[in-house]
């Protein structure tokens, strides 16, 4: 039994890096157990006993209880920190962008990056709809960031941690960020705040 | 300016019905503005001015502020009610299932139901992977419900509200619920609690 948090994560996965970024930012000590999706380390009997959904990130608390889903983990670990607004509406808006990221952003940008960058598929073998949907997500972010420095508004929150992970990796998925200057500025701001290299 | 909550929703959408279920259960007065996705009512300039993402459900608070994403709306409206566990871990587990629903369940079961039931496509014209992924999601739910009466555990939470919406409509998507007796029992329990007819 370890006395600190255990994080099962794949360093190639933005969803997992979100948890690393947050732990590093808040100074949460943790053991990172590298768990490769491509190498099917999330499909072993051992891992499936911890998380039947076979997904990383997964955290195991010091008392042995487990928690899955990056959004839920971010909220569990981030609660009470300056990254979670106290105002109920601002808090809900942060959640809005976290749910939107998982539904409309990750499912296009992270999926195309997986096919192109990690699985090494040729562009012609990747569903073209992913590119369309990914650019639609980026355009929405650009529109928001032309009016606000962060998500949802004026200061860094868990929504920025959630959104930056795959947005900064979007070029690996074949998404040129050139047309999105406000996104580029925001990525730099968030990287500076989170000390991401 | 209305003095009560306005909900833009499509009665054919499980994501929107979640908000109706919660409002009815908690007695939250609201104006429901029927907003059809199929009829492209979410693509009008008027609607896009409210929600640039062009998605329902969308709520407009009495003071005019807007909030999107069913999960964020459920948490905003449900906070402080018996549907949100006070214990931080139980609360996080509820969130885990809400994020999982949007990422791994809705994207298969609701999408296949949309193609088959709402858009009227033939089975042969629907990506077969949706059926595979949907049944994988149902199998995970069945496994959970063999050990627990609700999501995440012993009593009704927002995760049940979120999960029941498309699970009870899964047969419209061509998902036979026969092999999932624990799901069938859970649907009946949640429908009774929420008074869904």
Interface residues (C-beta under 8 A of the other chain):
Chain A: X52 X53 X55 X61 X65 X67 X68 X69 X70 X71 X72 X73 X75 X76 X79 X88 X89 X91 X92 X93 X95 X96 X98 X99 X100 X102 X103 X104 X106 X107 X140 X143 X144
Chain B: X52 X53 X55 X61 X65 X67 X68 X69 X70 X71 X72 X73 X75 X76 X79 X88 X89 X91 X92 X93 X95 X96 X98 X99 X100 X102 X103 X104 X106 X107 X140 X143 X144
